[in-house]
Amino acid sequence: MLLDNLPFVTHIEFMTNTTTEIPARPRKVNLRTPEVMERVQAEVESHYRSVIVEAARANGGLLKVGEVTITLAKAFGFCYGVERAIDLAYAAAKVFQDCKIYLLGEIIHNPEVNEQLAQMKIISLEEGENGYDLSGVTSNDVVIVPAFGAEVKVMDELKRIGCQIVDTTCGDVMSVWKRVRQYAQEGVTSIIHGKAWHEETKATSSRAMGPDGKSHYLVVFNLEETDYVCDYIRNGGDKSAFLAKFKGAHSEGFDPDLHLKRVGVANQTTMLRGETEEVQRRIAKAIADRDGGNAGENFRFFDTICGATQERQDALVEMLREKDVRKMDILIVVGGYNSSNTSHLAEMGEAVLPTYFVKNAQQLESLGKIHHYNQHKKIVEVSSNWLPDGPVTVGITAGASCPNNLIEQTIVRVMELKGISPQSVYAEANRIMKNCC
Ligand code: SF4
């Protein structure tokens, strides 16, 4: 976990990130002194490191004990953006010990990581219908902005208050902001493939309105919504029905008759690549059909899926392709249920084999009972007889917000349920590490 490439965490940083926002009071605080960094890294390692995961990685992604084989995806777990956000939050807790430290919502979408921050006395501000309640924040306080970023209006309010802001927004998210701002400057409406309720997409949408706040955006969640928009682009339709369907997913004053003339597609960084490409293709085709065969200047797109999401999806594609070679019986996807990138991994898995999306090892209650999240119904379901009798191969992957220690606990729990003691699992991990490193 490195902070080496980071500049000071200051208000000034925001002035370069979000040119439309109000100027911030310059206040430089260096969070990355060697002394702070050393303590941060030691603490982060003690909280999230896993010998078992490291051993399995060193062993080509395999860990076999008794009749259980664990096979890991080539890429899984914490991404660079999440590591950076956690490092900064931990550093803030050390540097600003005498201040009240707030966090806008969750630093990342993982309950265990957020719980760790709560134990460090970092107070999470919940987002209500009217946004975050910042009424208690004073100029003496510190506010941490999570890896997904925050809406322009929230940033403006923090700057007005004059508190110390620790910005952990991921650089890949800011790349999307840059793209939608450019669309706005060129008079192009942003169509954002994403989840309108997700923090990142809300932050992106606010930037799509441009410097004067008068530009427009529309968020489409899936191909069904995309087709609805495409049909409107080609044939027009009932404006009220359109606006009702996309309630909460479009800019104020959005008029589909006016604002779908010139569009640019961008996406939330954690969407499924295949779906995003299809969204782009369908919208381009609809514009071309409307405009006599050539979308030309009326259509732009920019793929803004981040490298880490792509890597994890590619690794799972490979794993699923090799399902029979690896003799994989089931797949366990570990991560927070509100994590976008994790939910897409689960979606990919369930199309191929029995897949269980779990937030932690406690969900693996017994051989006959597992609690797992059904993202389509948005409920936690209980399945029985989920772990096959006899020799079994369990595939495991995890979202970008899932720490290795949770993956380790899941591995140990699977083994335990098959009668293998944690001591045997650690012994095997230590044997691998001794032989290979
Ligand atoms: S998933 Fe991608 S965009 Fe999100 S924090 Fe990680 S690297 Fe950044």
Residues whose N, C-alpha, C, O or C-beta is under 5 A from the ligand:
A	BS01	SF4	C79 Y80 G81 V82 A147 C170 D172 V173 T269 C306 A308 T309 A400
